[in-house]
């Protein structure tokens, strides 16, 4: 009887992802689309959309149902695991899959999952034909390695955007009902955290919800719901509050005109800045600057 593998009964969702637009690989004399095995926590709200966000829309996905032992992994080039936090038991859980697939394992956390996914697609595109044996002996820099486990930290994957590197600051917003809402500082979803870190580093640029959603490969509506559920406020409220907090620092610490500060903080007009600032702070920018009770 042909050897089969048993799906993990731990909290993982398992998908085989095919890349029909990438150069085919030859298996026993026939061409087949390159494939990876993708694992993510079952708690992930929408794993199908997560796969599309990471690997693009030109993929084919099939979910492996629990208890199905008839799925062969011979054609799998990578085992890609997304885990917001890597559990200690993960290596033992992956061992049967590694031995069955004879494929390297990439374990990506939320802080590097996008770059790791880009590495996978670039690697699959670059290597023709790709065999499981060849993939298991390569690191990202092309050097041989005895182990079949690839460490994403070793991969030479470029980061295209500058991001906020420190802990997420406390961003507080007074809600309509009078209570103060604090943005969450520890986020589970890498897309929401990426958006926060991008805003903190680029708040002075032309950013809006639709552009941010496109950057993380989500629809605007899905991104809005995801960001609000993770952060505790809407993306637009978070962006505006970050701009206002930076404007407060500039007003107190530097002798810049209010118009210059509005531009440096990403507001599209002085009128919009003045109106928004007074709405958020209870004072006009000039009165805030003169007030002795408001620190930077």
C-alpha positions, 0 to 999 in steps of 0.5 A: 500500500502506498504510504500516506500521511495523516493530517495534523489534528492540532489547530491547523488548517491545511491547504495545497496551493498550486501556481499555474502561472509559474513554470511547470516542474517535470514529475515522472515525465509529465509537467505539473504545476508547482505546489506548496503545502500551506498551514495556518491556525484554524483560528485565522478568520479567512485563510483563503483570503490570507493565501490570496493576500500572500501569493496573489490571485493567480493561484489554485487552492484546495483545502485538505479535510481533516482525517483525509489520509489519501492526499499525496505530498510528492509534488510539494516544493515547500511547506509554508507555516504561518503562525503569529506565535510559534508554539514549542510543539510545532517541530514535532507536529511538522516532522511527519509532513517533512518526512513525507513531503521531503520538502523544506519548511518555512515557518513565518511569523506575522513580522516576516510572513509577507517577505517570506511569501515573496521569497517562495514565489520568487524562488519557484519562478527562478528555479526551472525545473524545481525538484523537491530534492533540489529545493531541500538542499538550498538556502535563500542565498543558494548555498548547500545545507544539510538540513531541510529546514529553511530559516526565513531570517537567513533569506535575502528578501528585500524590505521595500518600505520603511516601517516603525521599528519600536513598540506600537505607541499608545494612540488614544481617541476620544469617542463620540460617547465621551470615552477614550479609546486606546489602540491595541498595542499587541496585534495578532494579524500581521496585516493590521500591524503592518498598516499601523507601522506604515502609518507611524513611519509615513503619516506625512504622506498621501495615505488613505484606506484604499491605498493601504488595503492595496498594499496588504492585498486586501479589499478595502471593505475587508481591510476596514473590518480587519483593522477595526477588529484588531486595533479597536478603531477605524483606519482613518481614525488611527491615521488622523490621530497619529497625524494630530499627535505629531502636530502637537509635538511640533506645535510645542517644540518648534517655531514652525507656522501652523500651515507648515505643520499641517503639511508636515503632518500630511493634512491636505489643507490648513483649513482641514488641519485646523478643523480636525485639530480643534475637533480632536483636541478641543483647542485651535492649533494656535491656542494649543501652542500658547496653552501652558497646560499642554505638553508635547 
